[in-house]
Amino acid sequence: MDALGVRQGELAVEAGVSTAILREIQQGVIARRRGARTLRALSTALGWHPEHLDAVLHRRVPPDPVPESDPAQDAVVVLLRTVVREIRGLRGQIGELTALVGERERAVEARGETTAERR
């Protein structure tokens, strides 16, 4: 990833895939069939044509890169990607909070307290 100037975690977030999947692809450790959506997402996140990695996988010449879009659209895309990253971060925090609330509820139930007794 260093040769591409991208950190693995950043690429994973940008493409919406896990870092484990990136490691598997990068190291060739687990030879499983990758979905077209995953390959398209990674290609796009790297700034390549969406079909680039699929072409490489099937030993075809990758398509030419997608032509540059206008700067106004680029700004919107950057903003949308930022919003998506923030939403994913919030989803993770909500998941953590949900787990903590569940642990607290189980602890209270284990002590036999009711909601009314805690007030």
Helices and strands as residue ranges (DSSP letters): G 2-4, H 8-15, H 19-27, H 36-45, H 52-57, H 71-111, H 115-118
